[in-house]
């Protein structure tokens, strides 16, 4: 009897350990929340990007904006970055915190006809993650970054 229990415990622990090795990130189309955290990480010389294939519609457009803002921040391309912003955005330019090494989507808020928000943890080189809320507005039928805090 003890051998059966021991084998069962070993099997359960092995299954738990192996399932922790894979982290499929999928999104839930209902209520606009990720089923599990989605993150991007800088690897080698590649820039960190969210996996856009996990999103559709307005969510995809917003994720593409986060990817572009990450790319332009890491490239220090202020002109391209400024084109991502709404005309009334208080953002004055690229933040001087360094390169973004990781972005983890925590929550996709309600997306209305003209406004949306996404909360994420953003990590800059040699820093701990900081929480950020990206706020988006639609101007001239195009999603743009309005602000973040």
Secondary structure, DSSP 8 states (H G I E B T S, - for coil): -HHHHHHHHHHHHHHHHHHTT-----B-SGGG-BSS-EEEE--TTS-----GGG--HHHHHHHHHHHHHHHHHHHT-HHHHHTTB-TT----S--SS--EEEEEEEEE----SSEEEEEEEEEETTS--EEEEEEEEEETTEEEEEEE-
